[in-house]
């Protein structure tokens, strides 16, 4: 299915007779990509499902605030980014163990989960990515896995292109160090 253009999709959502269909199309259009981003941030499938659901609920509640300064995709991704970071921050406060323990829990999940694809090299990369600070992990995932241009990431994260390039560079250097240690 070819994604509908933003204007047509927004018109469907604004029209009472087509609102429900508009929301369904919105989810069908963006859910897989949003899930992919969120999953790379929170790692655990069930957590990712919760964050994605919260992302779309927030998008539905605030669709009237969409200002057309970016694409609908970018706007929804921005919500997903914020929801992921908020979730991780809350998870840190909820748990009574250190970040190192949290990293070990996520690494263990990567080892055991049938939902995590890839060979041993990919698992090592994902384990190394978990050890990055959240914002560096986000920038790395958006640039490396999603292959988004810095300009689009800048709109999503409200960070300068120069700042994003620096974050990506630092993330790559940290990943190289982590992978050399193993």
MIKEGU-781843 format. One record per atom (N, C-alpha, C): residue in one letter; x, y, z. Coordinates in steps of 0.05 Angstrom, whole numbers, plus 5000, padded with zeros to 4 digits. Atoms other than C-alpha are relative to their C-alpha. Layout:
// MIKEGU-781843
aXYZ...
// end
This chain:
// MIKEGU-781843
x501749765000x500050005000x501850255000x498549755002x502850684980x498950195022x500949824979x502651165040x498650244988x501549765009x497651725032x501750255007x498649754994x500452425029x498950125026x500749894974x500252805095x497350154999x502449835002x494853295072x497549824998x502350185003x490052735051x499549855026x500250144975x491352345114x498850185022x501049814980x490252955158x497150074995x502849945007x483853115120x498149785009x501650234992x481252415133x499550015031x500250004970x482652495208x498350235009x501649764992x479353185211x497049964993x502850045008x472952935177x498749795017x501350194981x468252595227x499449734987x500850255013x465952075176x502449824993x497750165007x472951845159x502250005021x498049974978x476551985225x501149735008x499050264991x476951255247x501849874979x498450125022x479551025179x502650154998x497549845000x484551595180x502049925021x498250094979x487351375246x501149724994x499050265007x487750655222x502250014978x498049975022x491450865159x502650125012x497649884987x496151295202x501649795014x498650224986x497850695245x501249814980x499050195020x498550225185x502550124986x497949885015x503150725151x502650025017x497649934984x507950875209x500649805022x499650174977x507250325261x502649844999x497650175001x512849865237x502650175003x497649844998x517950425230x500350125028x499949894973x516050735297x500849775019x499250234983x516550045330x503049944998x497150055004x523449945300x501750195015x498549804985x525950595329x499849955030x500450044971x522850475397x501349755010x498850264991x525149755401x503050035003x497149964998x532349975388x500750165025x499449834976x531750465446x499449855026x500850124975x528050055499x500649705001x499150285003x530249355475x497849795004x501950224993x524748945508x497450044985x502450005017x518948775462x497550115013x502449914986x513448875513x500150305007x499749714994x516249555533x499750164974x500249865026x516849755460x497050024992x502849995007x509549565448x498550225016x501349804983x507450005507x500750284991x499149745008x511650595483x498750074973x501249945026x508950535412x497050075003x502849944994x501850515438x499750285011x500149734989x503151135479x500650214979x499349815021x506251475419x497650064983x502349955017x500051375376x497750135015x502149874984x495351565433x500650305001x499249724998x499252215442x499650144972x500349895027x499252325366x497050064994x502849975004x491752225363x498950245015x501049794983x490452695421x501050284991x498849745007x494953235392x500250064970x499849965029x493953175317x499250284992x500849735006x490553855318x502350205004x497749834995x497254145341x502249974978x498050045021x501053875280x500150264983x499749735013x503854515248x501050004972x499150025028x506154265180x502850104995x497349905003x513254515193x501949774993x498550255007x515653795183x498049814988x501950205010x512753175153x498649875023x501550144980x507652775191x501749785012x498150214991x512752215195x501950115021x498149884982x517852675228x498650075027x501549924976x512552935277x499549765018x500650254985x510552225298x502649885011x497450104990x517852015304x500950165023x499249834977x519052605349x498549925025x501650094977x513452375394x501249745010x498950264993x516451665393x502750045015x497449954987x523351935411x499550095029x500649904973x520552325470x498849795018x501250214984x516351745493x502149795008x497950194994x522351275489x501850115022x498249884980x526851745528x498650035027x501649984975x521351875580x499749735013x500350274989x520251125588x502549915013x497450084988x527650995599x500650155025x499649844975x528051555650x498349895023x501850114979x522051285688x500949725009x499150274993x524850575685x502450025018x497749964982x531250825717x499150065028x501049924973x527351135774x498549775013x501650224989x522850525783x501749775011x498450234992x528450025789x501950085022x498349954977x532749955850x502849904995x497350095006x538949725814x501450204982x498449805014x544550095780x499649974970x500250015029x545050255706x501649754989x498650245009x550249695699x498349765002x501950234997x545149195726x497950014979x502049975021x540049485678x501149914973x498750085025x544849395620x500249694998x499950295000x545848675641x497349874995x502750105005x538348555642x499350024971x500649965028x537648845572x501749814983x498350195015x543648435547x499049725002x501150274996x540647805576x497549974983x502450015017x534147965540x500849964971x499150035027x537948035475x500949724994x499050275004x541147355485x497749804999x502150204997x534646995502x497650044982x502449945015x529347345460x500049884972x500250105028x526946975398x499350234981x500849775017x524747665372x502450154990x497549865008x531947905365x501349844978x498850145023x534547715297x503050064999x497249945006x541747675274x501949805011x497950184992x548147315282x501450115025x498549934976x553147365339x501250284998x498949735004x556347995309x497950215005x502249814996x549648355307x499350025029x500750004971x548148145379x502150165015x497949854986x554948425401x499750304995x500449725006x553549075365x497650115016x502349904984x546649135398x500650025029x499249984972x549648985466x501850245005x498349764998x554849525454x498350264999x501749775003x549450015432x498550065026x501449974974x545749895498x501650165019x498249874981x551750165535x500450304994x499849725007x551450835499x498150175017x502049834988x548251425534x497550024982x502550025015x540951465513x499950184975x500249825023x541552075468x501949924978x498150105020x547751795433x498849754987x501350245011x544051135425x497850084980x502149915018x538151505394x501250104974x498849885025x542451905345x501349774983x498850225014x546351275327x497949844985x502150165012x540050875314x498750144977x501349855021x536751415273x501850034975x498149965022x542951535231x500949734987x498950245011x545750835224x497949804990x502050205008x539650375223x497850124983x502249885015x534250855198x501050154976x498749865022x539151205151x498750274995x501249745003x535851875164x502150224997x498149785002x539352515143x500150165026x499749844976x541952965199x497850215002x502049794999x537053505179x497349905011x502550124990x531053045192x500349935029x499550074972x534052795257x499950265017x500049744986x535053525277x497150095006x502849934996x527553655268x498749825022x501250194981x525853035309x501050055029x498849974974x530553175366x500450285010x499649714994x530853935364x502850045009x497249984995x538353885363x501350104975x498749895024x543054255316x501449774985x498750205017x546053865258x502849965010x497250034990x553054005286x500049835026x500250164975x550953725354x499549714994x500650285007x548153105321x502449864988x497650125012x554452995281x502049935022x498150054977x558553055345x499049755016x501150234985x553852565382x500549744985x499650245016x554252065325x503049925000x497150054999x561852125323x500849885026x499350114973x562452015398x498849725004x501350274998x557551425394x501749794985x498450195015x561751095340x502649945014x497550044986x568151195379x499649835025x500550174977x565050905442x499449724993x500650275009x562350315404x502549854992x497450125007x569250185375x501549915025x498650074976x572150195445x498749765014x501550224986x566749735474x500549744985x499750255015x567449235417x502949905001x497250094997x575149225423x500449865026x499750124974x574449055496x499049715000x501150275001x570448435479x501549844981
// end
